[in-house]
Amino acid sequence: MNNQLDIIKDTNSEDANSDLLILVDSDDQEIGLMDKTLCHEDQGKLHRAFSIFLFNRSGEVLIQQRATSKPLWGDFWSNTCCSHPRAGESINSAASRRIEEELGIQAELSFIYKFEYQARFNEQLSENELCSVYFGHFDGVPAPNPNEVQSWKWISRESLTKELRENADLYTPWLKLEWSTLNEDYAAQFENI
């Protein structure tokens, strides 16, 4: 593998920055940048990420089925939106940018918690993320980008919990981890939705 200086050739263009992920340590201190593809090879390199859960006034959560073309967990159901900040971009700005790019949604987001996980997709690819989790509210109809989202639906909290228990293999690993933590440790947050 090339060293990091070889990987980062031109970070001045938006295209170059969009393919660079922010490498971090477990304390969320930036330690470098790496190409997105390389970041997910083998066991993966720990990088900064975020997950968003949008709820409507009925308390349902918006979930999406990831596009088939996604290299990791394509066709799987997941939370409203998940992605990575670009080099030089704050995680809050990235979260707002991605819900608009993926789903055509603008929403105010609130940070809930941060956690670290690693999940193996296949023999070649893995996720290894320090992930910030956000809540938000939205009562409209998404306008999904078909390159990112295959399908979407509103689902009650109870139905999602049941689905994750009975059909776990249809859902992304981070959704399962986050939903469990949200229900166990942040149940009071749900009451304010």
N, C-alpha and C positions, 0 to 999 in steps of 0.2 A: 504494500500500500504506500502511496506517496505520503510525504510528510505534509503537515497542515499548510505550510507555505506554498507547496505545489498545488494543493487542492484549491486554494483561494487565489485566483488569478486576476479577476477584475470585480471588485466589490463596489464599484462606482455606478454600475447600472442597476436598474430595478430588477431586470431579469436575473442578474447574478445574485442579488440579495434575496430574491424569492426562492432560490434553490439552496440557500445556506441556512442551516439551523444553528441555534445558539447552544453550544455545549456548556454544561454546568456541572458543578459538584452537588452533593446532596444538600448543601446549605444554600443552593440557588446562586452561587457565585459564578459568574461567567468565566470560562476557562479557554474559550476559543470558538471557532466557527467550523462547520463541516458541511460538505455537500449532503443534501437530503438523502440521496440514494445510499451513499457510504454510511451515513448515520444509522441506517436501518439494517445493514448487513450483519450476518452472524448473530451475535448476542445483542447487537446495537450499542450505540454510544449514548450515554445519558445526555438528554437535551430538554430544553424548555418547551412546554406545551400547555394547552388549555382545553377545557371542556365546558360547554354551555348547556344549561337546561332552561328552556323557556316554557312558562306555564300560562294558560289562559285563565280567565276569570272564574271558570268552572273548576279550576284546580287540576286540569289535565295537563300532561307534559307532551310537548311536541318531539317526536322521534323521527329519525330518517333511516331509510335503507340506503346504504352507501352504493355509489355507482359500481357497476361490474368492473369497470376499467381500473379501479383503485388497486394498487399493487399489494396493499395490506388490507385484509378483511373486506374486499369487494363483495357486494351482495349481502353483507351482514347488516342487521339493524343496530342502530347506535343512538346516542343522545342527540339533542338538537343539532349540535355542531361541535367539532373538535378539530384542532389544527395546531400550528406553530407560529410564533412571532418570527418576523424576518429579522435579519441582521440590522441592528440599530433601531428597531421598533419596540415600543413598550408592549407588554402583554395585554394591557387594557385596550390599546389602540388596535392591536391584532385581533382581539376577540370581536370588537365592533366591526372591523373590516370584514372578517370571515363570515359572520352571519349575514352580512349584506351580499357578499360574493356568492355564497352557497345557496342562500334561501331568499334573497331579496328583502331581508328584514332589517329594520332599524329598531333597536330596543336598548333601554338603559339596563346595564348589567351590574350586579353586585357580587363581589368576591366572597366565597364561602370558606374554602379551605384549599390546602395544597398537599399532594402526596406523591410518592415515588413508586413506580411499578415497572416490571419487565415482563413481557409476554412474547412467547415464541409463536410466529405465524406458521413457518415451515422450516425446512432444513437451512434455508438461505437467509430468511428475513425475520426480524423481531422489532418490537417496540421496546424502548427503554427511556422512560420519560419522567420528568419532574413536572407534574400536571397541576395547574391551578383550575379550580372548579368555580363556575359562576352560575347564578340564577338570574332570570329576567322575566318580564311579562310581555305577552304579545297576544292580541285577540283578533288578528287578521288572518288572511289566507297567504301562505308562503308562495313565492315565485321561484321554485328551485332551479338551479343551474344543472342541466342534465349531465354535464361532465363530472359533477360532484355527487348528485343525489338522484337515485333511481325512483324512490317513492318516499312518502311521508304520511304520518297520521298523528292525530291527537289520541292519547290513551290515558285512562285514569291511573292514578298512582297504584291503586290496588291491582288493577289488571296488569300493569307493567311488572309488579312484584311477582304475580302469579306466572306471567309469561317467562320471566327470567328463571323461575324455579322449574317450570315444566318444559321449556324449550330453550334451554341455555345455549345450545349449540348454534342458534340463529342470531346471537347477539355478540357484540364486540366485548373483549375481556375488560376494557376500561369501563364500559357502561356497567357491567356486573359489579365491579369493585366500587365504583362511585355510588351507584344506587344503594348498595348495602350500607356504605358509610353514611350517606345522606339520611337514610331511614333510621339508622342506629344512633348516630351522634348529632344529627342536626334536625331532628324531628320538629323541634320548636320553630325552626325556620319555615317549615311547611305550613304551619298555622297562620303565618303572616302573608301567605300567597293569596 
